[in-house]
Amino acid sequence: MQKYLDILKQYWGYSSFRPLQDEIIQSIASGNDTLGLMPTGGGKSLTFQVPALAMEGVCLVVTPLIALMKDQVENLKKRGIAAAAIFSGMSYDEILMTLENASLGAYKFLYASPERLATRIFIEKIKQAKVCLIAVDESHCISQWGYDFRPSYLKIAEIRAFLPNTPILALTATATPEVAEDIQKQLHFPVSNVFKKSFYRSNLAYVVRYTEDKNQYLLKILNSVPGTSVVYVRNRKKTKETAEFLVKNGIVAEHYHAGLNNVKKDEIQSRWKNGKTRVIVSTNAFGMGIDKADVRSVIHLDLPDSLEAYFQEAGRAGRDEKKAFAVLLYNNSDAAKIKKRISDTFPPKEMIRKVYESLGNYYQIGVGSGLDNTFPFDLVDLCSKFHLPVLMTFSSLKILQQAGYIDFTDEEESTSQVLFTVKKEELYQLKQTPEEEKLIHVLLRSYTGLFTEPAFIHEEVIAQRLQWNNQKVYQSLIELSKEKIIRYIPRKKTAFLTFTQERVDSKNLYLSREAYEDRRDRFVSRVQSVLNYAQEENICRSQMLLSYFGEKNSHPCGKCDVCQKKKETEITTAEFENIRSTIVQILSNENLPLHLTVQKIPFKEKKVLQVIRFMLDNNQIKENEKKQLFLVR
C-alpha cells in the first residue's frame, strides 16, 4: 500500500486516503473488477487515478460529463500527468491524432464519452494501446433500472472482448441495490465485488416544509441559517427570478444554468467558492464536480424527478462535517406539477415518430442512409421549422436515443483549442510581428504539448497575461491561424446529434417495451417515491433515504423535521406529572374550555394536549355541554 500512499503524496499532497478509497485501490491493484458506491464528494476520482499511476499503460476513463472530463484533464496536466479527452464535437482528425498518441503511450489517462467507444477508429486504435484499467464514472447510467440510463454506456462492455485482462472500476454516488447488481451484470463482472460507503450523513439535517409562499420561506431559512447556500429550481427563468428576489431582500445571490457561457459560469462559480456570492440559484446544471466544503444549506424550491437526484444534490451541503441543512419546500400544487412531468417526459408514440421524421427531413437524410453521420444540432431551429413543441420534442429525442436510433448530446459550449501546425524548429525561423511573438511565447509558456495535440485554451487567461483585451487575443489567434502557424478553433455553443442507425420509414420505427413502457413505469415509480418523501410526516427522513438505497437497518437520525417533531411531543415522567398536576390545580378552581386551559399551562402546547388527551381517555377529566373541561371527582 505504501507505493500508493507515495503517489498520493507526490501528486496530490495528501498523506492518507479517505475511508473506502484504499480498499477500492487494493481491489483494483489485485486485478479485480470492482464497483465503488461513494457519496458525492467522497473522492471517487482518486480511486482510479492513484492505482493507474502505479500501473504500466493508459487508463481509459469513460464519463458522459464533457465539462467534468475537460476539468479533470486540465487538473491532471497541472500536476504533470499526461492526459487527453475524446468527446462529441471533435473533428475526425483531432480524434485520430489523440487516439494515435494514446496507442503510442503518450498519455496516462484517456477520457472518452461513451458514444465514442463503439466507433471503428476508436476500436482500431485502442486495440493497439496498452490499457491498464477501465474506469467507468456515473456507472448507474449503464443500468436500465437507473434514473439516468444511457444506451451508449452498453458499449463499454463490448470493448472488454478485446481487452479481456483489463480490470474495470465502476463508480457511482447513487445506486439502489437493484441498480448495483445490474451494473455488475452489464459490465460482465465474473463475481460480485462491491465496496459501499454508508450514505448516512450524521451532520446533515433533512427537512421538508409545507408552504404556499416558497420565496418568503426561502428568505426565512436564509436569514435563520447563516453561510453559503445552493437553491435548486426547475427552469432557467426561475433561477434568475429567484436570485433577483433574494438580492432585493439583501442577500448576495447569483443565478446559474446550462445556458450561460463557460466564462460566465466560471466567474459565478469563482465568486461563490471565494465567498463573494453567498447563494447560487441554479437548475441541476450546478454542482457536478463543484467541491466546496462549507455549504450550510441546500434548498429545493421544486421537487426533483427522483430521490437519487435529490440525494446527490442535497449531499452537497456540509461536506466539512459541520451541521448543515437539506430543505425541500413543498405545497399541494407540486404534486400536480411533478405528475405532469410524466406526460412531458414520455410523449405519445405518434409524437416521437413525427419528431424522428422531422429529423430526417431537417438533415435531408434519405431512408436507408445516415448511419454514423454527426451534425451540429439546434433544437429551437428544428422545432421552429417543423412546428414542434420544444419540451416534448426534447423528450422524444431522449427516447429515440434510448431506442438506439440516435445519439444526442445536450448543448455544450466547446472550449477553444490551439495546435501548432509547424514544427518547433520551424517556428523560430518564421518572421512574426513583436505582438505575435509575445502571443506565441505566452501560449508555449501556458500550455504543454501544443505541437503534438490540440490544447484547450482560455482567451481570458491569455489576455490577462499579455495585458490585452479579449478581442485583441481573438484577432491575433485568427491571424496566426491564417498564416498557418497554428490551427485555432474558437469556442462555440452547440449540441450534436448522431444517427446510430440508417434512417427508417417513421411508420416502421420500433419503440420496444424496454425503451418506452418499462422506462415510463420506472419514472412513475421514482416520481411517487419523491412524493412519498415530501408528504411523509411520521418516518425519519434519513431513514427513508437510506432505505431507498438499500440500508434497511438504520436508526432515526434525531435531526430531521420528523425526528424533531417527535422530540417536541415526547414527554418525560416528570413533565407528565407536572402538566397533569397543573391541569388538576387549574380545573379545581373553575371549568375552562380547551384553548384557555392550554394557554394557562407553561409547557409546549403539543405536550399539554397529549396529557389532556390521556386524562380524557382515562376519565380523569371530562367535557360538559358548554365544551368546558372539568375534573372528575
N, C-alpha and C positions, 0 to 999 in steps of 0.2 A: 504493500500500500504506500510505502514511502515515496516511490517514484511519482505517484500521482499527486501526493502532497507537495513534492518538489515542483511539479508542473504548475500546480495551483498557485504556489508562492511566486514562481518565476513570472508567470504571465498575468495573474490577477491580484497578487499581493496578499492573498488570504493564507492563513496558517492552518485552517481546519475546514472540513466540509460541514454543511448543514445536515440535519437528520435525513436519512434515506439516500443522500447523494452517494456516499461511499459504498453502500450496499449495491446500488444500481451499477456503479462503476466496476465493482468486483465481479458482478454477474456478467457484464459485457466483456470484461477482460478475460473471463473464462470461456468466451465464445458462445454464450447462451443468448437465444432470443429472449428479449426482456420487455415487459410492459411496466412503465412507471406512471403511477397516478399521483400527481403532486398538485396541490392547490396553486392558484395564481400567485406569482411572486416567490415560489418555492425554489427557484434556481434550477429550472429544468435544463437550460442550455448547457450548463457545465457538465451535466451527466453524460453528454456525448462529446463535448469539446475536449475535456481532460483526457479520457481514455484514447480518443483518436490521436491526440498528440503523442501518445506513447506507442502507437502502432505504426507500422510501415504501410504507406499508401494513402489514398484520399478517402475522406469521409463524405458520403453523399447524404445531404440533408434535404428532406422533402417537406415543404411548407407551402400553404396556399396564400400566405400573407406577404405580398410583394414588398410592402413598406418595411415590415419587420426583417425580411430577407436582406434588403439593402442595408438596414441599420446594423445587422449582425456582421455582414461582410465588411462594412466600414470599421466597425469596432475591432474585429479580428485583425484587420490590416494595421490599425493604430497600435496594436500590441505586437506587431512584427510577424503576424501569422498570415500566410498566403491563403487568400480565399477569393471566390468568384461566384456569380449567380447567373442562372438562366431562367427567363420568365417570358410571358406573353408580351409582345410589343418589340422584342429584339429582332433585328434583321437576321436573315439566314446566315450571312457572312459573320455577324457577331457571334451567333450561336456556334457556328462551325469553329471559329477561332478559339472560343472558350473551351469547347469540348476537346479540341486537339491539344490545347495546353494542358488540360486535365489528364488526358491519356499519356502525356509525356511527364507527368508528375510535377507540374508547375504549382499545383495548389494542394493545401492540406484539407481544405473544405470546399466542396462544390454544392451550392444551394440550387435547388430546382423546384419549380412549381409542378404539381402532379401531372398536369396535362402535357408537359414536355417529355415525360418518361417513355411513352409508347411510340414516339416519332422514330422513324427509320434512322435518321442521323444520330439521335441520342443513343439508341441501342447499339449501333455500329461502333461508335466511339467509346462508349462506356465499357464495352467488352474488352477494349484494348487497355483500359486503365486498371490499376491495382486498387480495388475498392476494399477498404479495411472494415468499414462499418456503414450501415444504412440507418440514419436517424429519421424517424417519422414524427414530425411535430403535429399537433392538433389531430392526433390519430383517431379520435372519435369520428372524424369525417369519413372513415372507411366503412363505418357500420350503418346499415340501413335502419337500425334501431336508434341511431343517434339523432340529436336535434339539428345537426348540420351536415347530413350525408352529402358527399360529393362523389359522383361516379368516377371521376378521374383518379380518385385515390385507389380504386381497384386495380389500376395499372401497376401499383407498387409491387404487388405480389408477382406480377408477370416477370419482372426483372430478376426475381430470385432464381428463375430457371437457368440463367447464365452466370449467376453469382451464388452458387449453391453453398459455399462455405463461409459466406459473409453474414455475420450476425446482424439482427435488426433490433434497434431500440425504439419502441413506440412510446410516445409521451402524450399525455393529456391532463388537463386540470379538471375536467368534468366528464365522468363516465359512471353510469349506473352499472350494477353487476352484469346485466344482460349485454350492455354495450362493451364492457371489458372482455367478456367471453367472446363476443363477436369479433372484436379487434384481433384477438389472437387467432381465431379461426380464419379470418380473411387474409391475414399475413402468413398463414401456414406455419404457426409455431408448432414444433414437434411435441412439446409438452407445455402445459400451463406454467407461466413464470411471471407472477405479478408482485410488484412492490408497491405498497399503498401507504401513503401517509394519511392519518385520520384527517377528515375535513373539519373537525371540531376547532372552533376559534374561541379560546377562553376569554379573550379580551373584547370580543365583538358582540354588541347587543343588537339583536334583530327586533325591529319594531314595526307594527302596522298601525296606522292611524286613519280612522274614518273621518273624512271632512268634505264638505261641499265646496269650500273655498281653499283650494290647494295652494295658491300663491301666498295667501295670508298665513297658512300653516307652515309653509316653507320658510317664510320670514321669521315666524316664531321659533322654529328649530334653529335656524342660523344665528338668531340672537341669543339662544339658550346654550348652544354648543359652539364654543369658540374654535377657531382653527380652520384649516383648509378643508374644502368640500368639493365633491363632484355631484352634480344634479343631472340625472338622466331623463330625457323626454323622447317621444317617438319620432318627431319630424324636425326637419331643418328650420322651418319657420318658427316653431315653438322655442327652439334654442335661443334665437335672437330676442323674441318677445319676453321670455323669462329672464334673460340676462339684463335686458333694459329695465324690467320691473325691479330687479334687485338693485341695480345702480341708482335708480330713482329713490330707493329706500336706504341709501347709504352704504351698500355692500359692494365692494370691488369685485365685479364679475365680468366674464367674457363668454362668448358662445363659440362652439366648435362643432364642425360636422365634416363629412367626407367631401363636400362640395368646395371647401376652401382650398386655395393652392398650398403647396408644400411649404413655401416660405412663410405664409401667414400662420399655418399650423405650427411650424417650428417656433415662431415668435410667441404665440399664445402659450404653447407648452413650456417654453423657457420662462416666461413671466410667472406662470403658475408654479413651476418647480422651484423658482427662486423666491417665492412668497410675495411677489409684487401683485399677483392676482390671487384673491382668496378663493373664489368659486368659479369652476368651469361648468357651464351648462351645455350638455352635449347629447347627441344621439349615441348609439352604441359604437360609433366610429372611434370614440376616445377611450383609451385605456390599454389597448394591446401593446405590450412592450414598454408601457409607461411605468417606471418604478419610482414611486415617491412614498416614503415610509410613513410620513406623519399626517396622512389624511384622516381627519377626525370624524367625518360623516360622508356617507354615500346615500343620496336621497333619490328615490324613483317617483316622479310625478305621474308616470303612466305604467301600466302593467307590462312586463316583458312577455315574450311569447313562451318562455319555458323557465322552469326552475334552474336548469343548467345555466342559462344566460344570466338569470338573477344572481345565482350563487357566485358566478365569476365576476360580475360587475360589483356586487356588494362586497366581495372579498378584497377589493382594492382599498378598503378602509382599514386603518390600524395595523399596517404591516410592521410597525415599530413595537408591536406587542403591548402598546398602551391602550387604554379604553377608547373605543370608537363605536359609532352607531351606523347601522344599516336600516334606513327608514323607507317604508313603502306607504305612499299616500293613496287612499282608496275611497271611492264612493260608488253609488249604485249604477251610474252611467258607465263605469268601467267594464262591468260585466257585458253589457250590450256591445261596447266598442271592441272588446277582445274577441267576442264571438263573431263579429263582422269580419275580423281578420281571416277567419276560416274560408269564407267565400271569396275574399280578395286574394288569398294565397293559393286557393285551388279553384280557378275559374272553370266553367263548363268545358267539356272536351271540344265542343264546336268552336269555342273561342280560341283554344290552343291550336286547333287546325288552321284557323284563319290567320293567326299570328305566324305560323310556320309558312303558309303560302305567301304571306306578305314579305317575309324574309327573303324567300327565293326570288320573288319579283324585284325586291329592293336592290339585290345584288346581281340581278339578271343572270341567275343560275338556272339552267335547264334541268328538267327531270333526268336523273341518271348521271349527273355531273356534280362537281363542287367538293368532292372528297378532299379533306385536309386543307381546303382554302381558308385563309385567315384574313379578316377585314377589320379595319377600324370601325367602331360601331357607335352610332348616335341614336339613343333610344327616343329622344324627343322628336328628332327628324323622321324616324320611321313612323312614329305614331301620328305625326302631322300629315305625312304623305298618304297614309292609308286609313286615316280617321279611326285610330285605335285608342282606347283608354289606357293611360300610361301605367297605372298600378297593375291592372290585370294583364297588360302586355308583359311587364317585367316578370310577374309571377309565371306567366306562360313560358317565357324563356327559361326560367329556372326548371320548370317541369320538362321541357324539351331537353334540357341538359341532363336531368335525371334519367330520361328515357334513352339517352345516348345519341341523339341526333345532332347536337351542337355542344361546343364548349363556349362558355360566356363568362368573361371576367368583368367584374364591376368597374366603374370608372376609376381610373388611376391617373395620377399625374406622374409621368415618367421623369426621372431625374436627367439633367443634361449630361452628355457624355463627350469625352475627348479622347482621340487616339492619334498619335503622331504617325503620319504616313511616310515620313522619310526616316532613314536610319540615323542613329545618334551622331555618327561621324560626319554624315552629310549635312546635318542640321547646322553645325558650326561653320560650314563653308558657304552657306547661303547668306545673301545680304538681307538684312532686316533693318527696319527703322528702329531708332532708340526705344520707342514705346513698345514695338513688337518684341524686342529683346527683353525688356522688363517683364512683359506678359509671359513669355516663354520661360523665363527664369523662375517666376512665381509658380507657374504650372508644374515645372520639374521639381521645385522645392516642396510643393504641397501634396503632390500625388505620385505614387510609385507605379512602375510597370507600364508607363504611358506608351512605350514603343512596342509592347507585345500584346496589350489588350486594352479595350476601351475602359476608361476610368470615369466613375460618377463624379461630377464636379458641381460646385455651388458658386454661381457667378457672384453672389453677395459676399462670400468669403474672399474671393479673389479681389473684388472691388475694394474691400476693406484693407487688404494687404498692400494694394497698389495706391490706395487713397484716390481711387477713381469712383465715378458713379456707375451704376449697374448697366446703363445704356452704353457707355463707352466700352466696358468689358465685352458686352454682347457684340457690338460692331467690330471690335478688334478681333474677336474669335471668328467672326464671319469672314473677315479679310484674310486671316491665316488659312481658313478653310478654302477660300477662293484661290489662294496661292499654292494649294495642295501641300501645305506643310502639316496640317492637321485635318482630321475629319471631326467635325463638330456637329453634334445632334442636340439642338436646343430642346429643353423640356416642353412637353405638351400634354394636355389633359385629354385622355381618350379611354374608351373601353375597347375590347377586342372580342370578336366573335369568330369561331372556327366551326366549319361544317365537318363533323366527325363521321358522317355517312354521306353517301351520294344522295342528292335530293330525291325524295319520293313524291308521288302524287299525294296531295294532302288527304284525299279520301282513303289512302292506304296507310296513313300514319297510325302506327300501333303504339298505344299507351298501355303498357302492361299494368296488371293489378299492383305489382311491386312499386312501379313508378308513380302511380296515381292513388288508387283507393287505399292501399296499405299505408302509404305516407300520410294521406289525409287523416286516416284513423289515428295514427300516432300523434299527428299535430293536434287533433281534437283532445286526445288524452293528456298531452302536455299542457294545453291551454286550461283544461279542467284542473290539473294539479296546481297551476298558478292561482286560479280562482279559489280552490280549497285553502291554499295557504293564506290568501288575503282575507277570507271570510271566517277562518277558524278562530275561536275565542277561548278554547279550553286546552289545547295541546301546545306544549313548548315549541316555539318557532325553530329553535336549533334542532330539537329532536325531529321535527317534521322534515327539515332539510337533510339531516344525516340519514334518516330512514329512507328517504328518496334515493340516496346514493349508496344504500346497502348497509349502513351502520345501524343495526336494529336494536342494539342493547345500550344505547346512550342514556344519559341521565338528564333531567331538566337542567337547563343552564343557569337558572336563577336570575338572569339579567334581561331577558326579552320582556315585551309588554305583557304577555300572558303570565309568565312567572311572577312579574312584579305585581300584577293584579291579584294573583293568588296570595302573595305575601301580605298584601294590604288587608285581605279578608281572613287571614289566619289569626286565630285568637289563642293566646296562652291561657292557661287555667286562671292565673292571677287576673288577667284582663277581663276574662269572662265573669269572674266573681265581682270585680269592681263595677262593671257595667250593670250586672244584674242587681246588685245591692243599690246602685244609684237609681235604677228604674223603680225598685220597690219603695225607696225613700220618696221619690217624686210622686208616684201614684198613691202613696199613703195619704198625701195631703189633698190631692184633687184628681179627678178624671180628666185626661187630656187626649186630644186627637193625636194620631201617629206622628204627624210632622212636627208638632210642638214638643212632643216627648223627645224626639230625636234632637231637636235644637237645644234642649236643656242639658244634654249629656255631653261632657267634654272629651269624647272619643270620636274616632273616624266613623262616619255615617254607616259605611258598609258593615263594620263590626257591630255597631249598635243594632242595626236591622237584623243581623244574624242572631243576636241574643234575644231580641223581641220575638223573632220567628220561633226560636226554641221555646220561649216561655208561653207563647200562644199554643204551640203544638202539645205542650205538657200541662195545659190548663192552669198555669201559674198566673196568667193574666187573660182577660177576655175583652171583646169589643161590644159595647152596648148599641142600642138602636140609633144613637146620635153619632156613631162612628168614633166613640171615645174609648180609650183603653182604661181598664180598671183592674184592681187587684182582686184575685180570688182568695177569700179569707177562709 
